[in-house]
Amino acid sequence: METLLDVLNFVGALGLFLFGMKLMSDSLQKLAGDKMRAVLSKMTSNRFSGVLTGAGITTLIQSSSATTVMVVSFVNAGLLKLSGAIAVIMGANIGTTVTAWIISLLGFEFNINMLVYPAIAIAAPFLFIEKRKSVGEFLIGFALLFMGLEALKGGVPDFTLPQYSGVLEFIASMSGYGYLSILLFVLIGTILTVVVQSSSAMMAITLVMCAKGLIGFEVAAALVLGENIGTTITANMAAMMANATAKRAARAHLMFNVIGVVWMLVLFYPFLYLISWIVEPDSGNGIHLAALSIPVALSLFHSIFNIINTSVLVWFIPSIERIVSKIVPINEEEDFRLKFIPTGFMAASELNIEPAKKEIESFSKRVLRMYNFIPELFEEKDEKKFDQLMSRTRKYEEITDRMELEIANYLARVSENELSVNASYEISAMLRIVDNLESIGDSCYQLSIAIDGKKKQNISFTDEMTENLRTMFAFVREAVEVMNSNLSESYINVNGSKAKELETKINNYRDKLRTEHTEAIKNNDYSYQTGICYSNLYAQCEKLADFAINVTEAMLKVHK
């Protein structure tokens, strides 16, 4: 029973950690949006500033795990590019070495959990202020994330306690197999760090073992290398619920640390001799340092190793990015990334309009892909495939909301500059367009909910009703395709005749279905519940088509 409770506690802690990460990521997007993206982009404008940013943040919060989790969160929210994320993660590896120095020289380490409850206290009032609710959610997510990390660490024994002395002695007894022992302790360090979920905690345990004389310098160094690999599991756990780009950042973290460990193992003993000479130049004992000197030597080893590894691999960030991109391919539906809108502005204000037009065109293509899920949902009989389509539709709806926000914020910033009259008209049109594109996404989602409701309530349509809806779906698809075609043209050259023709056709067909439906209800041809579901579907289709037509109308107003 006790074992079961331990398992449940661990799973609960993991769930708390993941939920905190997700809440933090979602609130970041709402809270920061374009401004945070711009700030982070400046902080990581090149690989070297990104490294410094990562090192600085980790030095302050004393947790590389926290830094990498936050980086994954930023990437997941679309606030940080992959190349910048990799640079920050590299810097985090340098920043985390400060923990070892604090333990070695001062004998204590900063407890990040001191911030948890104050964060919740500060967050509470914001949760009741609608415009500042995202601030509260971010702080709550931050607190839950670290509560989860602490709970994960608390779920395993403290090996420094006297009752676990036998475990430490057993580890010490395994150090007599030469280079094989080194590889074995790298593996042990990796496993223990994965379990403990904190390289800082494992570093503290390692330093205690060194100070007590339980293990030598070479074994301790091997454990540290293993801890460098094991700590990457935190970012990979955070990325489990994130998008493909965030997963890439986590894989880059793993790749970076593994590469470092591999080359260090090749130069292991010469490197240890160098460190030993620096710490005890007159000892003449090679790597067999005095127990009191080992913590300092280990801290120095940890620092120099990570500094050299980062200094070398920072030049290969583009290569690492390409490799992880191949390892983790992106599915379009889960990838929220603005492709064309820059983080800054060009000198000539009107040049900033073109990226927005391209982004809107990309937005419209995404909306078309989303709409194509609806006829598939309507026809799908397989329950598993149906659920997958529903999940994709929900994901697309979230993305359309975020795209509208990002593009609208960008256009608002552009409009603050001096613009020509025509440019002002174009921005007004684009703001209306993105609003209608987001509304199409909402309508698609409402259609999916209606179809899902039909399935759950086991509602059956007649053959005629099914065929009528298929026809309506085809009309609406044509309207959305015409919208896409128009958005690929210059606003000046848009011809609205096709869109108007489709609007008339769809409205007339809607009226026909409405008349037939009213008559069928009077004649009790089908149940009232069936009729409600049916009328909701064709009415929502007509509404969606109106939004598509509105896009063309907004473009036409520019040159009127």
GUNUDO-896510 format. One record per residue (C-alpha): x, y, z. Coordinates in steps of 0.05 Angstrom, whole numbers, padded with zeros to 5 digits. Layout:
N
- X, Y, Z
...
//
This chain:
560
- 00000, 00000, 00000
- 00057, 00047, 00018
- 00090, 00033, -00049
- 00026, 00050, -00086
- 00021, 00116, -00048
- 00093, 00132, -00066
- 00078, 00120, -00140
- 00015, 00162, -00136
- 00053, 00218, -00101
- 00106, 00217, -00156
- 00054, 00217, -00212
- 00017, 00273, -00176
- 00081, 00314, -00170
- 00095, 00302, -00244
- 00025, 00325, -00262
- 00033, 00387, -00219
- 00099, 00403, -00254
- 00070, 00394, -00324
- 00007, 00433, -00308
- 00049, 00491, -00280
- 00090, 00491, -00344
- 00028, 00492, -00388
- -00006, 00547, -00347
- 00057, 00589, -00350
- 00064, 00579, -00425
- -00008, 00597, -00440
- -00009, 00658, -00395
- 00057, 00682, -00424
- 00026, 00686, -00492
- -00034, 00725, -00466
- 00008, 00769, -00421
- 00068, 00785, -00463
- 00050, 00774, -00535
- 00089, 00815, -00584
- 00126, 00856, -00531
- 00157, 00795, -00497
- 00175, 00766, -00564
- 00212, 00830, -00582
- 00248, 00833, -00515
- 00270, 00761, -00518
- 00292, 00769, -00589
- 00337, 00827, -00569
- 00365, 00787, -00510
- 00380, 00730, -00558
- 00395, 00771, -00620
- 00457, 00730, -00630
- 00483, 00665, -00601
- 00532, 00699, -00554
- 00481, 00745, -00521
- 00436, 00685, -00515
- 00490, 00647, -00477
- 00501, 00706, -00431
- 00426, 00711, -00419
- 00421, 00637, -00400
- 00481, 00641, -00355
- 00455, 00704, -00321
- 00385, 00677, -00308
- 00411, 00610, -00282
- 00460, 00645, -00236
- 00404, 00686, -00206
- 00353, 00630, -00195
- 00404, 00575, -00182
- 00369, 00524, -00225
- 00387, 00503, -00296
- 00325, 00460, -00295
- 00282, 00521, -00282
- 00317, 00560, -00337
- 00309, 00504, -00389
- 00236, 00495, -00370
- 00223, 00569, -00378
- 00259, 00568, -00445
- 00215, 00510, -00468
- 00155, 00550, -00444
- 00178, 00612, -00484
- 00189, 00570, -00546
- 00122, 00536, -00537
- 00088, 00603, -00532
- 00121, 00627, -00597
- 00161, 00680, -00559
- 00231, 00653, -00573
- 00263, 00623, -00635
- 00297, 00555, -00632
- 00367, 00583, -00645
- 00359, 00632, -00587
- 00332, 00577, -00542
- 00392, 00533, -00556
- 00439, 00590, -00538
- 00403, 00604, -00473
- 00405, 00530, -00454
- 00480, 00530, -00467
- 00488, 00590, -00422
- 00446, 00555, -00368
- 00498, 00500, -00365
- 00549, 00553, -00346
- 00504, 00587, -00296
- 00488, 00523, -00259
- 00562, 00514, -00240
- 00553, 00572, -00191
- 00513, 00524, -00146
- 00573, 00480, -00136
- 00617, 00540, -00117
- 00565, 00564, -00066
- 00563, 00496, -00034
- 00639, 00488, -00036
- 00656, 00557, -00010
- 00597, 00578, 00032
- 00562, 00513, 00050
- 00491, 00532, 00030
- 00449, 00542, -00033
- 00393, 00588, -00051
- 00324, 00556, -00044
- 00280, 00577, -00103
- 00218, 00552, -00065
- 00224, 00613, -00021
- 00191, 00649, -00079
- 00133, 00600, -00088
- 00083, 00623, -00035
- 00098, 00697, -00043
- 00085, 00687, -00118
- 00017, 00656, -00102
- 00002, 00713, -00053
- 00018, 00765, -00106
- -00021, 00727, -00159
- -00086, 00721, -00120
- -00111, 00793, -00129
- -00094, 00792, -00203
- -00140, 00732, -00214
- -00200, 00775, -00198
- -00180, 00831, -00246
- -00202, 00812, -00317
- -00150, 00854, -00353
- -00094, 00830, -00307
- -00116, 00758, -00300
- -00059, 00732, -00343
- -00009, 00762, -00294
- -00040, 00721, -00238
- -00042, 00658, -00282
- 00032, 00667, -00300
- 00052, 00673, -00226
- 00009, 00614, -00207
- 00040, 00573, -00263
- 00109, 00594, -00239
- 00092, 00573, -00168
- 00061, 00506, -00189
- 00121, 00490, -00233
- 00169, 00497, -00175
- 00122, 00463, -00127
- 00122, 00405, -00175
- 00197, 00404, -00179
- 00203, 00406, -00103
- 00151, 00350, -00097
- 00190, 00308, -00146
- 00253, 00317, -00106
- 00216, 00303, -00041
- 00191, 00238, -00068
- 00260, 00205, -00065
- 00303, 00190, -00004
- 00357, 00238, 00021
- 00419, 00196, 00011
- 00458, 00241, 00057
- 00419, 00216, 00118
- 00454, 00165, 00164
- 00405, 00109, 00149
- 00427, 00110, 00076
- 00501, 00106, 00092
- 00501, 00035, 00065
- 00480, 00061, -00003
- 00537, 00111, -00005
- 00587, 00057, 00017
- 00561, 00011, -00038
- 00572, 00065, -00090
- 00642, 00076, -00062
- 00658, 00002, -00069
- 00644, 00004, -00143
- 00701, 00051, -00158
- 00756, -00001, -00167
- 00746, -00021, -00240
- 00788, 00032, -00276
- 00757, 00066, -00336
- 00697, 00019, -00333
- 00681, 00049, -00265
- 00682, 00118, -00296
- 00630, 00098, -00349
- 00590, 00063, -00295
- 00588, 00125, -00251
- 00569, 00168, -00311
- 00509, 00122, -00318
- 00494, 00125, -00243
- 00498, 00201, -00243
- 00450, 00203, -00302
- 00399, 00157, -00270
- 00401, 00190, -00202
- 00392, 00259, -00232
- 00333, 00234, -00273
- 00302, 00208, -00209
- 00318, 00268, -00166
- 00300, 00318, -00221
- 00354, 00366, -00201
- 00427, 00368, -00221
- 00438, 00419, -00165
- 00412, 00369, -00113
- 00455, 00314, -00143
- 00516, 00360, -00143
- 00504, 00374, -00069
- 00501, 00299, -00055
- 00564, 00287, -00096
- 00601, 00342, -00058
- 00580, 00313, 00009
- 00606, 00245, -00012
- 00671, 00277, -00033
- 00679, 00316, 00032
- 00666, 00252, 00073
- 00719, 00216, 00033
- 00670, 00163, 00007
- 00690, 00174, -00066
- 00751, 00200, -00101
- 00758, 00258, -00148
- 00753, 00216, -00212
- 00689, 00182, -00189
- 00659, 00248, -00169
- 00677, 00278, -00236
- 00643, 00219, -00272
- 00580, 00230, -00230
- 00580, 00303, -00250
- 00584, 00284, -00324
- 00525, 00238, -00313
- 00487, 00293, -00278
- 00498, 00337, -00339
- 00461, 00286, -00381
- 00408, 00270, -00329
- 00388, 00343, -00320
- 00364, 00346, -00392
- 00304, 00302, -00373
- 00270, 00362, -00341
- 00266, 00402, -00405
- 00244, 00339, -00443
- 00189, 00328, -00392
- 00167, 00400, -00400
- 00165, 00390, -00475
- 00119, 00330, -00470
- 00058, 00376, -00472
- 00090, 00428, -00517
- 00094, 00438, -00592
- 00146, 00410, -00639
- 00192, 00471, -00634
- 00194, 00465, -00558
- 00210, 00391, -00565
- 00267, 00410, -00611
- 00295, 00457, -00558
- 00292, 00400, -00507
- 00327, 00352, -00555
- 00380, 00405, -00569
- 00393, 00408, -00494
- 00403, 00333, -00491
- 00447, 00333, -00553
- 00491, 00390, -00528
- 00503, 00357, -00461
- 00516, 00287, -00490
- 00567, 00315, -00539
- 00603, 00350, -00481
- 00605, 00286, -00440
- 00632, 00245, -00498
- 00692, 00290, -00513
- 00706, 00298, -00438
- 00708, 00222, -00430
- 00761, 00219, -00485
- 00804, 00271, -00448
- 00781, 00250, -00378
- 00845, 00233, -00342
- 00889, 00288, -00373
- 00835, 00339, -00355
- 00832, 00314, -00283
- 00907, 00318, -00277
- 00903, 00391, -00300
- 00849, 00408, -00249
- 00887, 00372, -00194
- 00950, 00411, -00210
- 00912, 00477, -00207
- 00881, 00460, -00139
- 00942, 00427, -00107
- 01004, 00445, -00150
- 01053, 00420, -00098
- 01018, 00357, -00076
- 01051, 00310, -00126
- 00993, 00262, -00116
- 00964, 00265, -00186
- 00889, 00262, -00182
- 00889, 00233, -00112
- 00870, 00298, -00077
- 00858, 00309, -00004
- 00785, 00301, 00015
- 00778, 00374, 00035
- 00805, 00396, -00033
- 00760, 00353, -00075
- 00697, 00397, -00070
- 00736, 00457, -00096
- 00769, 00415, -00150
- 00701, 00387, -00170
- 00671, 00456, -00175
- 00729, 00478, -00218
- 00722, 00416, -00262
- 00647, 00430, -00270
- 00658, 00503, -00288
- 00716, 00494, -00337
- 00682, 00435, -00371
- 00617, 00473, -00384
- 00653, 00537, -00405
- 00696, 00499, -00455
- 00637, 00458, -00480
- 00595, 00520, -00491
- 00652, 00560, -00521
- 00662, 00506, -00574
- 00591, 00485, -00589
- 00563, 00555, -00592
- 00593, 00560, -00662
- 00553, 00499, -00683
- 00484, 00522, -00661
- 00458, 00524, -00734
- 00482, 00452, -00743
- 00449, 00430, -00678
- 00385, 00465, -00700
- 00385, 00428, -00766
- 00396, 00360, -00733
- 00341, 00368, -00681
- 00294, 00394, -00735
- 00304, 00328, -00771
- 00295, 00288, -00707
- 00230, 00324, -00690
- 00191, 00341, -00753
- 00137, 00394, -00746
- 00064, 00379, -00758
- 00032, 00442, -00786
- -00027, 00439, -00740
- 00014, 00443, -00677
- 00063, 00495, -00700
- 00047, 00566, -00680
- 00100, 00610, -00710
- 00093, 00676, -00746
- 00133, 00666, -00809
- 00137, 00736, -00838
- 00126, 00789, -00784
- 00192, 00814, -00757
- 00205, 00831, -00684
- 00228, 00902, -00702
- 00207, 00954, -00753
- 00240, 00975, -00818
- 00260, 01047, -00824
- 00206, 01062, -00875
- 00140, 01051, -00840
- 00101, 01029, -00901
- 00150, 00972, -00914
- 00123, 00941, -00850
- 00056, 00928, -00883
- 00080, 00876, -00932
- 00102, 00825, -00879
- 00033, 00832, -00848
- 00000, 00817, -00915
- 00041, 00754, -00923
- 00025, 00733, -00852
- -00050, 00743, -00865
- -00044, 00701, -00928
- -00012, 00646, -00887
- -00067, 00655, -00835
- -00121, 00645, -00889
- -00088, 00581, -00914
- -00088, 00554, -00843
- -00162, 00571, -00837
- -00177, 00533, -00901
- -00141, 00472, -00874
- -00182, 00478, -00811
- -00247, 00482, -00850
- -00229, 00419, -00889
- -00233, 00380, -00823
- -00308, 00393, -00819
- -00332, 00351, -00878
- -00283, 00297, -00855
- -00313, 00299, -00785
- -00383, 00295, -00813
- -00367, 00232, -00853
- -00319, 00197, -00804
- -00345, 00133, -00773
- -00282, 00108, -00738
- -00282, 00133, -00666
- -00207, 00140, -00659
- -00199, 00179, -00723
- -00259, 00222, -00704
- -00226, 00240, -00637
- -00161, 00257, -00672
- -00197, 00304, -00719
- -00233, 00337, -00660
- -00166, 00347, -00625
- -00135, 00378, -00687
- -00195, 00424, -00695
- -00188, 00448, -00622
- -00114, 00460, -00633
- -00127, 00500, -00696
- -00179, 00542, -00659
- -00127, 00560, -00606
- -00077, 00578, -00660
- -00125, 00623, -00698
- -00139, 00662, -00634
- -00064, 00672, -00622
- -00050, 00691, -00695
- -00105, 00743, -00694
- -00075, 00773, -00630
- -00004, 00774, -00656
- -00021, 00804, -00724
- -00069, 00855, -00695
- -00017, 00878, -00644
- 00034, 00885, -00699
- -00013, 00925, -00743
- -00031, 00970, -00684
- 00043, 00985, -00674
- 00053, 00999, -00748
- -00006, 01047, -00748
- 00027, 01089, -00694
- 00078, 01113, -00746
- 00066, 01164, -00800
- 00031, 01131, -00859
- 00000, 01151, -00925
- -00076, 01153, -00931
- -00076, 01089, -00973
- -00031, 01053, -00923
- -00079, 01072, -00867
- -00137, 01043, -00908
- -00097, 00979, -00919
- -00084, 00971, -00844
- -00157, 00982, -00828
- -00175, 00929, -00880
- -00124, 00880, -00852
- -00150, 00889, -00781
- -00220, 00872, -00806
- -00192, 00813, -00845
- -00156, 00781, -00786
- -00219, 00790, -00744
- -00260, 00753, -00796
- -00207, 00699, -00804
- -00209, 00686, -00730
- -00285, 00684, -00734
- -00280, 00631, -00788
- -00237, 00591, -00740
- -00290, 00599, -00685
- -00345, 00577, -00733
- -00305, 00516, -00753
- -00298, 00498, -00680
- -00373, 00508, -00668
- -00388, 00463, -00727
- -00342, 00410, -00698
- -00378, 00414, -00631
- -00445, 00407, -00666
- -00421, 00346, -00705
- -00392, 00317, -00641
- -00459, 00329, -00606
- -00495, 00293, -00662
- -00450, 00233, -00653
- -00456, 00232, -00576
- -00532, 00239, -00578
- -00536, 00185, -00632
- -00575, 00230, -00679
- -00587, 00203, -00749
- -00601, 00246, -00809
- -00642, 00224, -00869
- -00605, 00213, -00935
- -00634, 00278, -00961
- -00610, 00317, -00900
- -00540, 00287, -00906
- -00536, 00304, -00980
- -00561, 00375, -00967
- -00506, 00386, -00916
- -00453, 00358, -00963
- -00476, 00408, -01015
- -00472, 00465, -00964
- -00403, 00443, -00942
- -00380, 00445, -01015
- -00408, 00515, -01025
- -00374, 00541, -00962
- -00308, 00508, -00982
- -00311, 00545, -01048
- -00324, 00611, -01012
- -00262, 00600, -00967
- -00220, 00580, -01028
- -00242, 00644, -01064
- -00222, 00683, -01002
- -00153, 00651, -01003
- -00146, 00666, -01077
- -00164, 00739, -01066
- -00115, 00746, -01008
- -00058, 00722, -01053
- -00072, 00782, -01099
- -00056, 00856, -01089
- -00115, 00890, -01054
- -00121, 00938, -01113
- -00131, 00880, -01162
- -00183, 00841, -01124
- -00247, 00824, -01161
- -00305, 00812, -01115
- -00355, 00785, -01166
- -00341, 00712, -01151
- -00348, 00723, -01077
- -00414, 00760, -01086
- -00440, 00705, -01131
- -00424, 00653, -01079
- -00455, 00694, -01023
- -00521, 00697, -01062
- -00517, 00622, -01078
- -00504, 00603, -01005
- -00558, 00650, -00977
- -00609, 00623, -01026
- -00591, 00551, -01010
- -00595, 00567, -00935
- -00665, 00596, -00946
- -00685, 00534, -00985
- -00661, 00488, -00929
- -00695, 00531, -00877
- -00762, 00528, -00913
- -00757, 00453, -00923
- -00737, 00444, -00850
- -00796, 00484, -00825
- -00843, 00442, -00867
- -00811, 00377, -00844
- -00820, 00396, -00771
- -00893, 00411, -00783
- -00902, 00343, -00815
- -00863, 00307, -00760
- -00814, 00279, -00812
- -00760, 00277, -00758
- -00753, 00294, -00685
- -00746, 00364, -00658
- -00676, 00346, -00630
- -00654, 00322, -00699
- -00682, 00385, -00730
- -00644, 00430, -00681
- -00578, 00395, -00697
- -00591, 00398, -00772
- -00611, 00472, -00773
- -00552, 00490, -00729
- -00504, 00458, -00779
- -00529, 00493, -00842
- -00539, 00560, -00806
- -00468, 00557, -00779
- -00443, 00541, -00849
- -00477, 00603, -00877
- -00448, 00645, -00821
- -00378, 00619, -00836
- -00387, 00636, -00909
- -00407, 00707, -00890
- -00341, 00716, -00854
- -00304, 00692, -00916
- -00343, 00741, -00959
- -00328, 00797, -00909
- -00254, 00787, -00922
- -00262, 00802, -00996
- -00306, 00862, -00980
- -00253, 00890, -00934
- -00202, 00885, -00990
- -00249, 00919, -01039
- -00259, 00979, -00993
- -00185, 00996, -00998
- -00188, 01021, -01069
- -00258, 01050, -01064
//
